[in-house]
Amino acid sequence: MDLLTRATAAGLPTKQAADAAGVGRSTFLRWMRMGEDVVDEKQDGKLDVDSPDLCAALFARVSRARAAAAARATGQIEEAARGVVVSETVRTWTDPITGEIRRERRIRRRPGDWRASAWLLVRLDPEPKPLDELLDEEDARIRAERGENRMEKALTPHLQDLAARLEKTLAQYQEEDGTPPRPRP
């Protein structure tokens, strides 16, 4: 568990992290899936690194390690975009005229590069979706968990409207014919 966490924290992909810990990639992924299931179902989505369930503890540790690695990499990319300090020198001397001790600090910076910011934006959200679409996807996921059929849910208002219009039209024809209205099924 510690080897998998450290390898992940270093930024290694899943295959290399599993290799570093001496387990197969599929085994590592299976443990992660089982841990995620426990976190979702029994721990209400809370990542507990001290969970009594070993798979849940592994999932929590690796998830946090991945988040830390992503935050560290994001910080480095942001530094590249802003420009970073390459060197800093401090010079101290005595002013020959006044006799005062003077200090001078010089900072050399590497210029920022907008491409680092552009790269980061594309990686963070390669295909940004509008809020409405994200909400629709979440709604569909919730309906699927409840066993509701999306097509039935989507058609219900339309079918109700169609039934109301059909009933109104039939009532008009029956008034013209003089036949009594039919009972609704």
C-alpha atoms as an extended CHARMM CRD file, in Angstrom:
* protein
*
       185  EXT
         1         1  MET       CA              0.0000000000        0.0000000000        0.0000000000  PROA      1               0.0000000000
         2         2  ASP       CA              2.8500000000        2.3950000000        0.8750000000  PROA      2               0.0000000000
         3         3  LEU       CA              4.7320000000        1.6010000000       -2.3410000000  PROA      3               0.0000000000
         4         4  LEU       CA              1.6210000000        2.1980000000       -4.4620000000  PROA      4               0.0000000000
         5         5  THR       CA              0.9470000000        5.4750000000       -2.6500000000  PROA      5               0.0000000000
         6         6  ARG       CA              4.5310000000        6.7410000000       -2.9800000000  PROA      6               0.0000000000
         7         7  ALA       CA              4.7260000000        5.7820000000       -6.6590000000  PROA      7               0.0000000000
         8         8  THR       CA              1.4420000000        7.5460000000       -7.3450000000  PROA      8               0.0000000000
         9         9  ALA       CA              2.5230000000       10.6180000000       -5.3570000000  PROA      9               0.0000000000
        10        10  ALA       CA              5.6270000000       10.7960000000       -7.5380000000  PROA      10              0.0000000000
        11        11  GLY       CA              3.3130000000       11.0820000000      -10.5390000000  PROA      11              0.0000000000
        12        12  LEU       CA              3.8100000000        7.6280000000      -12.0160000000  PROA      12              0.0000000000
        13        13  PRO       CA              0.9910000000        6.2760000000      -14.2030000000  PROA      13              0.0000000000
        14        14  THR       CA             -0.9980000000        3.2610000000      -13.0060000000  PROA      14              0.0000000000
        15        15  LYS       CA              1.1300000000        0.6410000000      -14.8080000000  PROA      15              0.0000000000
        16        16  GLN       CA              4.4400000000        1.9760000000      -13.4650000000  PROA      16              0.0000000000
        17        17  ALA       CA              3.0160000000        2.4510000000       -9.9510000000  PROA      17              0.0000000000
        18        18  ALA       CA              1.8510000000       -1.1750000000       -9.9370000000  PROA      18              0.0000000000
        19        19  ASP       CA              5.2350000000       -2.3300000000      -11.2590000000  PROA      19              0.0000000000
        20        20  ALA       CA              7.0310000000       -0.3270000000       -8.5390000000  PROA      20              0.0000000000
        21        21  ALA       CA              4.9150000000       -2.0590000000       -5.8820000000  PROA      21              0.0000000000
        22        22  GLY       CA              5.3690000000       -5.4910000000       -7.4480000000  PROA      22              0.0000000000
        23        23  VAL       CA              1.7230000000       -6.1070000000       -8.3420000000  PROA      23              0.0000000000
        24        24  GLY       CA             -0.0260000000       -6.4260000000      -11.6660000000  PROA      24              0.0000000000
        25        25  ARG       CA             -1.8310000000       -3.4690000000      -13.1950000000  PROA      25              0.0000000000
        26        26  SER       CA             -5.1450000000       -5.3500000000      -13.2810000000  PROA      26              0.0000000000
        27        27  THR       CA             -4.7850000000       -6.2810000000       -9.6030000000  PROA      27              0.0000000000
        28        28  PHE       CA             -4.0850000000       -2.6560000000       -8.6620000000  PROA      28              0.0000000000
        29        29  LEU       CA             -7.0870000000       -1.4740000000      -10.6910000000  PROA      29              0.0000000000
        30        30  ARG       CA             -9.3260000000       -4.1620000000       -9.1490000000  PROA      30              0.0000000000
        31        31  TRP       CA             -8.2740000000       -3.0900000000       -5.6350000000  PROA      31              0.0000000000
        32        32  MET       CA             -8.9550000000        0.5380000000       -6.5420000000  PROA      32              0.0000000000
        33        33  ARG       CA            -12.4040000000       -0.3180000000       -7.9390000000  PROA      33              0.0000000000
        34        34  MET       CA            -13.3120000000       -2.3310000000       -4.8390000000  PROA      34              0.0000000000
        35        35  GLY       CA            -12.0750000000        0.5080000000       -2.6250000000  PROA      35              0.0000000000
        36        36  GLU       CA            -14.0580000000        3.0900000000       -4.5820000000  PROA      36              0.0000000000
        37        37  ASP       CA            -17.1950000000        0.9640000000       -4.1980000000  PROA      37              0.0000000000
        38        38  VAL       CA            -16.7080000000        0.7850000000       -0.4180000000  PROA      38              0.0000000000
        39        39  VAL       CA            -16.0640000000        4.5440000000       -0.2070000000  PROA      39              0.0000000000
        40        40  ASP       CA            -19.1970000000        5.2970000000       -2.2470000000  PROA      40              0.0000000000
        41        41  GLU       CA            -21.5220000000        2.7740000000       -0.5870000000  PROA      41              0.0000000000
        42        42  LYS       CA            -20.3750000000        2.5450000000        3.0360000000  PROA      42              0.0000000000
        43        43  GLN       CA            -18.3970000000        5.7210000000        3.7170000000  PROA      43              0.0000000000
        44        44  ASP       CA            -20.6630000000        8.2450000000        1.9600000000  PROA      44              0.0000000000
        45        45  GLY       CA            -17.8650000000        9.2520000000       -0.4010000000  PROA      45              0.0000000000
        46        46  LYS       CA            -15.4130000000       10.1860000000        2.3710000000  PROA      46              0.0000000000
        47        47  LEU       CA            -11.7970000000        9.2320000000        1.7790000000  PROA      47              0.0000000000
        48        48  ASP       CA            -10.5440000000        7.6470000000        4.9990000000  PROA      48              0.0000000000
        49        49  VAL       CA             -6.8920000000        6.6000000000        4.8350000000  PROA      49              0.0000000000
        50        50  ASP       CA             -7.3730000000        4.7000000000        8.1190000000  PROA      50              0.0000000000
        51        51  SER       CA            -10.4240000000        2.7770000000        6.9280000000  PROA      51              0.0000000000
        52        52  PRO       CA            -10.6790000000       -0.7690000000        8.3020000000  PROA      52              0.0000000000
        53        53  ASP       CA            -11.3470000000       -1.9390000000        4.7370000000  PROA      53              0.0000000000
        54        54  LEU       CA             -7.8970000000       -2.2280000000        3.1400000000  PROA      54              0.0000000000
        55        55  CYS       CA             -9.1390000000       -1.5380000000       -0.3960000000  PROA      55              0.0000000000
        56        56  ALA       CA            -10.9600000000        1.6020000000        0.7770000000  PROA      56              0.0000000000
        57        57  ALA       CA             -7.8220000000        2.7560000000        2.6310000000  PROA      57              0.0000000000
        58        58  LEU       CA             -5.7260000000        2.1140000000       -0.5010000000  PROA      58              0.0000000000
        59        59  PHE       CA             -8.2360000000        3.9910000000       -2.6620000000  PROA      59              0.0000000000
        60        60  ALA       CA             -8.1630000000        6.9380000000       -0.2320000000  PROA      60              0.0000000000
        61        61  ARG       CA             -4.3530000000        7.0470000000       -0.0790000000  PROA      61              0.0000000000
        62        62  VAL       CA             -3.8610000000        6.7420000000       -3.8250000000  PROA      62              0.0000000000
        63        63  SER       CA             -6.6130000000        9.2910000000       -4.5710000000  PROA      63              0.0000000000
        64        64  ARG       CA             -5.0190000000       11.8080000000       -2.2220000000  PROA      64              0.0000000000
        65        65  ALA       CA             -1.5670000000       11.0870000000       -3.6320000000  PROA      65              0.0000000000
        66        66  ARG       CA             -2.8590000000       11.6610000000       -7.1720000000  PROA      66              0.0000000000
        67        67  ALA       CA             -4.4690000000       14.9320000000       -6.1000000000  PROA      67              0.0000000000
        68        68  ALA       CA             -1.2190000000       16.0610000000       -4.4590000000  PROA      68              0.0000000000
        69        69  ALA       CA              0.7980000000       15.1450000000       -7.5640000000  PROA      69              0.0000000000
        70        70  ALA       CA             -1.6820000000       17.0180000000       -9.7660000000  PROA      70              0.0000000000
        71        71  ALA       CA             -1.5330000000       20.0750000000       -7.4870000000  PROA      71              0.0000000000
        72        72  ARG       CA              2.2790000000       20.0230000000       -7.5200000000  PROA      72              0.0000000000
        73        73  ALA       CA              2.3950000000       19.7000000000      -11.3240000000  PROA      73              0.0000000000
        74        74  THR       CA             -0.2070000000       22.4510000000      -11.7000000000  PROA      74              0.0000000000
        75        75  GLY       CA              1.9310000000       24.7150000000       -9.5040000000  PROA      75              0.0000000000
        76        76  GLN       CA              4.9870000000       24.0470000000      -11.6570000000  PROA      76              0.0000000000
        77        77  ILE       CA              3.0380000000       24.8310000000      -14.8180000000  PROA      77              0.0000000000
        78        78  GLU       CA              1.7100000000       28.0350000000      -13.2630000000  PROA      78              0.0000000000
        79        79  GLU       CA              5.2880000000       29.0310000000      -12.3580000000  PROA      79              0.0000000000
        80        80  ALA       CA              6.3350000000       28.4220000000      -15.9480000000  PROA      80              0.0000000000
        81        81  ALA       CA              3.4690000000       30.6170000000      -17.1470000000  PROA      81              0.0000000000
        82        82  ARG       CA              4.3350000000       33.4320000000      -14.7100000000  PROA      82              0.0000000000
        83        83  GLY       CA              8.0610000000       33.1590000000      -15.0310000000  PROA      83              0.0000000000
        84        84  VAL       CA             10.2610000000       31.9560000000      -12.1970000000  PROA      84              0.0000000000
        85        85  VAL       CA             13.2000000000       33.3340000000      -10.2870000000  PROA      85              0.0000000000
        86        86  VAL       CA             16.3780000000       31.9740000000      -11.7920000000  PROA      86              0.0000000000
        87        87  SER       CA             18.8230000000       33.6170000000       -9.4200000000  PROA      87              0.0000000000
        88        88  GLU       CA             18.8840000000       36.1050000000       -6.6020000000  PROA      88              0.0000000000
        89        89  THR       CA             22.0090000000       37.9390000000       -5.4720000000  PROA      89              0.0000000000
        90        90  VAL       CA             22.5380000000       40.2900000000       -2.5690000000  PROA      90              0.0000000000
        91        91  ARG       CA             25.4940000000       42.6580000000       -2.5860000000  PROA      91              0.0000000000
        92        92  THR       CA             26.5930000000       44.5820000000        0.4780000000  PROA      92              0.0000000000
        93        93  TRP       CA             29.0700000000       47.4730000000        0.3170000000  PROA      93              0.0000000000
        94        94  THR       CA             30.0820000000       50.6170000000        2.1580000000  PROA      94              0.0000000000
        95        95  ASP       CA             29.2330000000       53.8610000000        0.4300000000  PROA      95              0.0000000000
        96        96  PRO       CA             32.5820000000       55.6680000000        0.0310000000  PROA      96              0.0000000000
        97        97  ILE       CA             31.0020000000       59.1290000000        0.3720000000  PROA      97              0.0000000000
        98        98  THR       CA             28.6070000000       58.6660000000        3.3240000000  PROA      98              0.0000000000
        99        99  GLY       CA             30.2120000000       55.6470000000        4.9560000000  PROA      99              0.0000000000
       100       100  GLU       CA             26.8260000000       53.9210000000        5.1790000000  PROA      100             0.0000000000
       101       101  ILE       CA             26.5160000000       50.2020000000        4.6230000000  PROA      101             0.0000000000
       102       102  ARG       CA             24.3170000000       49.5960000000        1.5940000000  PROA      102             0.0000000000
       103       103  ARG       CA             22.5880000000       46.4560000000        0.3940000000  PROA      103             0.0000000000
       104       104  GLU       CA             21.4950000000       45.7630000000       -3.1360000000  PROA      104             0.0000000000
       105       105  ARG       CA             19.2950000000       42.8490000000       -4.1140000000  PROA      105             0.0000000000
       106       106  ARG       CA             19.0710000000       41.6740000000       -7.7210000000  PROA      106             0.0000000000
       107       107  ILE       CA             16.5810000000       39.1360000000       -8.9530000000  PROA      107             0.0000000000
       108       108  ARG       CA             16.8600000000       37.5260000000      -12.3610000000  PROA      108             0.0000000000
       109       109  ARG       CA             13.6370000000       36.0250000000      -13.7100000000  PROA      109             0.0000000000
       110       110  ARG       CA             12.9340000000       33.7750000000      -16.6010000000  PROA      110             0.0000000000
       111       111  PRO       CA             10.0760000000       35.2900000000      -18.6080000000  PROA      111             0.0000000000
       112       112  GLY       CA              6.6740000000       33.6410000000      -18.4290000000  PROA      112             0.0000000000
       113       113  ASP       CA              5.2750000000       31.6020000000      -21.2760000000  PROA      113             0.0000000000
       114       114  TRP       CA              1.5510000000       31.7620000000      -22.1150000000  PROA      114             0.0000000000
       115       115  ARG       CA              1.7550000000       28.2950000000      -23.6720000000  PROA      115             0.0000000000
       116       116  ALA       CA              2.1230000000       26.7150000000      -20.2340000000  PROA      116             0.0000000000
       117       117  SER       CA             -1.2030000000       28.2390000000      -19.1820000000  PROA      117             0.0000000000
       118       118  ALA       CA             -2.8580000000       27.1620000000      -22.4390000000  PROA      118             0.0000000000
       119       119  TRP       CA             -1.5380000000       23.6190000000      -22.0070000000  PROA      119             0.0000000000
       120       120  LEU       CA             -2.8890000000       23.4800000000      -18.4620000000  PROA      120             0.0000000000
       121       121  LEU       CA             -6.3330000000       24.7570000000      -19.4370000000  PROA      121             0.0000000000
       122       122  VAL       CA             -6.6810000000       22.1550000000      -22.1720000000  PROA      122             0.0000000000
       123       123  ARG       CA             -5.6370000000       19.3490000000      -19.8160000000  PROA      123             0.0000000000
       124       124  LEU       CA             -7.9040000000       20.4650000000      -16.9690000000  PROA      124             0.0000000000
       125       125  ASP       CA            -11.0280000000       20.5750000000      -19.1230000000  PROA      125             0.0000000000
       126       126  PRO       CA            -10.3950000000       19.4230000000      -22.6960000000  PROA      126             0.0000000000
       127       127  GLU       CA            -14.0440000000       19.7300000000      -23.7220000000  PROA      127             0.0000000000
       128       128  PRO       CA            -15.7900000000       22.2030000000      -21.4430000000  PROA      128             0.0000000000
       129       129  LYS       CA            -19.5090000000       21.5320000000      -21.2340000000  PROA      129             0.0000000000
       130       130  PRO       CA            -22.2460000000       24.0090000000      -20.4430000000  PROA      130             0.0000000000
       131       131  LEU       CA            -23.7890000000       23.7720000000      -16.9970000000  PROA      131             0.0000000000
       132       132  ASP       CA            -27.1210000000       22.5690000000      -18.4500000000  PROA      132             0.0000000000
       133       133  GLU       CA            -25.4200000000       19.6080000000      -20.1070000000  PROA      133             0.0000000000
       134       134  LEU       CA            -23.5380000000       18.7010000000      -16.9070000000  PROA      134             0.0000000000
       135       135  LEU       CA            -26.7970000000       18.8290000000      -14.9500000000  PROA      135             0.0000000000
       136       136  ASP       CA            -28.5400000000       16.6400000000      -17.5550000000  PROA      136             0.0000000000
       137       137  GLU       CA            -25.7480000000       14.0550000000      -17.2950000000  PROA      137             0.0000000000
       138       138  GLU       CA            -25.9800000000       14.0450000000      -13.5040000000  PROA      138             0.0000000000
       139       139  ASP       CA            -29.7730000000       13.7260000000      -13.6960000000  PROA      139             0.0000000000
       140       140  ALA       CA            -29.4260000000       10.7700000000      -16.0990000000  PROA      140             0.0000000000
       141       141  ARG       CA            -26.9290000000        9.1110000000      -13.7630000000  PROA      141             0.0000000000
       142       142  ILE       CA            -29.2890000000        9.4830000000      -10.8010000000  PROA      142             0.0000000000
       143       143  ARG       CA            -32.2510000000        8.1340000000      -12.8040000000  PROA      143             0.0000000000
       144       144  ALA       CA            -30.1720000000        5.1470000000      -13.9020000000  PROA      144             0.0000000000
       145       145  GLU       CA            -29.3000000000        4.4030000000      -10.2720000000  PROA      145             0.0000000000
       146       146  ARG       CA            -33.0030000000        4.4810000000       -9.3860000000  PROA      146             0.0000000000
       147       147  GLY       CA            -33.8630000000        2.2610000000      -12.3500000000  PROA      147             0.0000000000
       148       148  GLU       CA            -35.9030000000        4.9030000000      -14.1580000000  PROA      148             0.0000000000
       149       149  ASN       CA            -35.9880000000        4.7700000000      -17.9230000000  PROA      149             0.0000000000
       150       150  ARG       CA            -34.7900000000        8.0460000000      -19.4420000000  PROA      150             0.0000000000
       151       151  MET       CA            -36.9820000000        7.6210000000      -22.5310000000  PROA      151             0.0000000000
       152       152  GLU       CA            -40.1240000000        7.1330000000      -20.4440000000  PROA      152             0.0000000000
       153       153  LYS       CA            -39.2590000000       10.1700000000      -18.3350000000  PROA      153             0.0000000000
       154       154  ALA       CA            -38.6060000000       12.3020000000      -21.4220000000  PROA      154             0.0000000000
       155       155  LEU       CA            -41.7480000000       11.1870000000      -23.2700000000  PROA      155             0.0000000000
       156       156  THR       CA            -44.1730000000       11.4340000000      -20.3650000000  PROA      156             0.0000000000
       157       157  PRO       CA            -44.9300000000       15.1960000000      -20.7060000000  PROA      157             0.0000000000
       158       158  HSD       CA            -45.2450000000       14.8750000000      -24.4890000000  PROA      158             0.0000000000
       159       159  LEU       CA            -47.5310000000       11.8630000000      -24.2520000000  PROA      159             0.0000000000
       160       160  GLN       CA            -49.6990000000       13.5850000000      -21.6590000000  PROA      160             0.0000000000
       161       161  ASP       CA            -49.9900000000       16.6350000000      -23.9240000000  PROA      161             0.0000000000
       162       162  LEU       CA            -50.8170000000       14.4210000000      -26.9060000000  PROA      162             0.0000000000
       163       163  ALA       CA            -53.4720000000       12.5440000000      -24.8880000000  PROA      163             0.0000000000
       164       164  ALA       CA            -55.0800000000       15.8240000000      -23.7900000000  PROA      164             0.0000000000
       165       165  ARG       CA            -55.1860000000       17.1460000000      -27.3770000000  PROA      165             0.0000000000
       166       166  LEU       CA            -56.5860000000       13.8460000000      -28.6780000000  PROA      166             0.0000000000
       167       167  GLU       CA            -59.2800000000       13.8250000000      -26.0180000000  PROA      167             0.0000000000
       168       168  LYS       CA            -60.2380000000       17.4150000000      -26.8990000000  PROA      168             0.0000000000
       169       169  THR       CA            -60.4030000000       16.5820000000      -30.6140000000  PROA      169             0.0000000000
       170       170  LEU       CA            -62.4960000000       13.4480000000      -29.9910000000  PROA      170             0.0000000000
       171       171  ALA       CA            -64.8760000000       15.4680000000      -27.8280000000  PROA      171             0.0000000000
       172       172  GLN       CA            -65.3480000000       17.9470000000      -30.6980000000  PROA      172             0.0000000000
       173       173  TYR       CA            -66.1600000000       15.1610000000      -33.1980000000  PROA      173             0.0000000000
       174       174  GLN       CA            -68.5540000000       13.5020000000      -30.7820000000  PROA      174             0.0000000000
       175       175  GLU       CA            -70.3880000000       16.8000000000      -30.2830000000  PROA      175             0.0000000000
       176       176  GLU       CA            -70.8300000000       17.0870000000      -34.0690000000  PROA      176             0.0000000000
       177       177  ASP       CA            -72.0610000000       13.4490000000      -34.3810000000  PROA      177             0.0000000000
       178       178  GLY       CA            -74.2090000000       13.6040000000      -31.3020000000  PROA      178             0.0000000000
       179       179  THR       CA            -72.7160000000       10.3630000000      -29.9460000000  PROA      179             0.0000000000
       180       180  PRO       CA            -72.0780000000       10.2020000000      -26.2240000000  PROA      180             0.0000000000
       181       181  PRO       CA            -68.4250000000       10.6730000000      -25.1830000000  PROA      181             0.0000000000
       182       182  ARG       CA            -66.4560000000        7.4750000000      -24.6880000000  PROA      182             0.0000000000
       183       183  PRO       CA            -65.1520000000        6.6930000000      -21.2430000000  PROA      183             0.0000000000
       184       184  ARG       CA            -61.4310000000        7.2350000000      -20.8210000000  PROA      184             0.0000000000
       185       185  PRO       CA            -59.3740000000        4.0320000000      -20.3440000000  PROA      185             0.0000000000
